[in-house]
Amino acid sequence: MNVKNKKQEVFWLKAPQEHDFPAAYDYLELLFSPEESNVFVSKLRKAVTVKKKSKDILRASGLILLPATNRHVKENLRKIKKGEKLSPILLVRINGKLIIADGYHRLCSSYYFTEDLEVPCRLV
């Protein structure tokens, strides 16, 4: 990936896109009741965007790094190269676990840029 020379803030939007919240709800509803999922999404909408390192988010979530050949990761890397901005990651912390409610592919793409990249996220 020849994207390491781009400034990290160049490819992040300041706030999540509207379609990220229903996507987060759909995922969270697999883990929680619809009511609990609504509460999480409502909190994510109101949360302040913070920055966390991609390597730390990935480790805390317990998820594996998707390969750069993954269709969605590859598409996000293409967007970065073209100068398109990615949406911040939506995170839920509960019972000592971190859930990536939306943005797993974006996180993996950012990791390929550099594992020390500070990723904008909403954390509740």
QUIGIQUI-V392903 format. One record per residue. N is the residue number from 1. PHI is phi in degrees with one decimal (none if undefined). PSI is psi in radians with two decimals (* if undefined). OMEGA is omega as a letter, one per 40 degrees, with the letter a starting at -180 (* if undefined). Layout:
N:PHI:PSI:OMEGA ; N:PHI:PSI:OMEGA
//
This chain:
1:none:2.09:i ; 2:-99.4:0.95:i ; 3:-114.4:0.03:a ; 4:-66.8:-0.32:a ; 5:-86.5:-0.09:i ; 6:-79.7:2.54:i ; 7:-72.3:2.39:a ; 8:-62.2:-0.62:a ; 9:-72.5:-0.27:a ; 10:-65.9:-0.56:a ; 11:-105.3:0.40:i ; 12:-120.4:2.37:i ; 13:-74.3:2.76:i ; 14:-74.6:-0.50:a ; 15:-138.9:2.72:i ; 16:-61.8:2.67:i ; 17:-79.1:2.70:a ; 18:-57.8:-0.65:a ; 19:-70.6:-0.21:i ; 20:-70.1:-0.54:a ; 21:-70.9:-0.80:i ; 22:-63.3:-0.59:i ; 23:-64.2:-0.73:i ; 24:-62.9:-0.75:i ; 25:-59.2:-0.82:a ; 26:-57.4:-0.72:i ; 27:-70.8:-0.83:a ; 28:-61.9:-0.56:a ; 29:-66.8:-0.31:i ; 30:-74.2:-0.37:a ; 31:-107.3:-0.46:a ; 32:-133.1:2.95:i ; 33:-67.3:2.82:i ; 34:-57.1:-0.66:i ; 35:-64.5:-0.82:i ; 36:-63.5:-0.70:i ; 37:-62.5:-0.71:i ; 38:-61.2:-0.70:i ; 39:-63.6:-0.80:i ; 40:-60.0:-0.80:a ; 41:-65.8:-0.69:i ; 42:-61.1:-0.74:i ; 43:-67.1:-0.67:i ; 44:-63.4:-0.68:i ; 45:-60.9:-0.64:a ; 46:-90.4:-0.26:a ; 47:-66.9:2.65:i ; 48:-79.1:2.47:i ; 49:-77.8:2.22:i ; 50:-119.9:3.00:i ; 51:-119.1:2.34:i ; 52:-135.1:2.62:a ; 53:-69.6:2.46:a ; 54:-58.6:-0.69:a ; 55:-64.8:-0.61:a ; 56:-72.1:-0.70:i ; 57:-62.9:-0.81:a ; 58:-61.7:-0.80:i ; 59:-63.7:-0.79:a ; 60:-66.1:-0.54:a ; 61:-75.4:-0.40:a ; 62:76.7:0.12:i ; 63:-86.9:2.76:i ; 64:-85.1:2.72:i ; 65:-75.3:2.12:i ; 66:-68.9:2.58:a ; 67:-67.2:2.66:i ; 68:-63.2:-0.30:i ; 69:-83.0:-0.17:i ; 70:-57.1:2.37:a ; 71:-54.1:-0.80:a ; 72:-74.2:-0.66:i ; 73:-63.9:-0.80:i ; 74:-59.9:-0.72:i ; 75:-63.9:-0.73:i ; 76:-67.3:-0.67:i ; 77:-63.7:-0.64:i ; 78:-63.4:-0.75:i ; 79:-60.7:-0.77:i ; 80:-59.0:-0.81:a ; 81:-62.0:-0.59:a ; 82:-82.0:-0.10:a ; 83:87.0:0.19:i ; 84:-78.2:2.59:a ; 85:-94.7:2.48:i ; 86:-99.4:2.67:a ; 87:-79.8:2.51:i ; 88:-57.3:2.77:a ; 89:-84.2:2.50:i ; 90:-106.6:2.10:a ; 91:-122.9:2.49:i ; 92:-125.2:2.25:i ; 93:-109.5:2.16:a ; 94:-150.7:2.35:i ; 95:51.5:0.73:i ; 96:74.9:0.18:i ; 97:-119.3:2.61:i ; 98:-110.0:2.20:i ; 99:-110.9:2.23:i ; 100:-86.9:1.73:a ; 101:-73.3:-0.58:i ; 102:-156.7:2.36:i ; 103:113.7:0.25:a ; 104:-56.8:-0.80:a ; 105:-66.4:-0.67:i ; 106:-64.9:-0.69:i ; 107:-61.6:-0.83:a ; 108:-62.0:-0.70:i ; 109:-61.4:-0.75:a ; 110:-66.4:-0.58:i ; 111:-62.7:-0.66:i ; 112:-67.9:-0.45:i ; 113:-68.0:-0.92:i ; 114:-171.1:2.39:a ; 115:-68.4:-0.30:i ; 116:-92.7:0.12:a ; 117:-61.0:2.34:i ; 118:-85.8:2.05:a ; 119:-101.2:2.22:i ; 120:-67.5:2.38:i ; 121:-151.3:2.79:i ; 122:-108.0:2.19:a ; 123:-124.5:2.12:i ; 124:-128.7:*:*
//
